[in-house]
């Protein structure tokens, strides 16, 4: 075999190898792009699902907190009303006691005034 025949065989082998590598690299690139596009779509769908779930859970928590705050507000209002009534009662009792004391003082002063005259 001459150098030219060996070189031709080598060149044709290299050409076939390059053709195979080229075809598979194109195929591999296309499959990689498809796979990446699929992963992007799946990730986007999962992210949207998670966002929807998170929004729903957040709304539920806000509703629950709102209801709890309203219940606490009702309890606070009831407590204020009870304490206001109790305070009014104490004020009325104190006013009555003060009136009695003032009446006694007035009586004492009237007696003193009578004795002094």
Secondary structure, 3 states (H helix, E strand, C coil): CCHHHHHHHHHHHHHHHHHHHHHHHHHHHHHHHHHHHHHHHHHHHHHHHHHHHHHHHHHHHHHHHHHHHHHHHHHHHHHHHHHHHHHHHHHHHHHHHHHHHHHHHHHHHHHHHHHHC
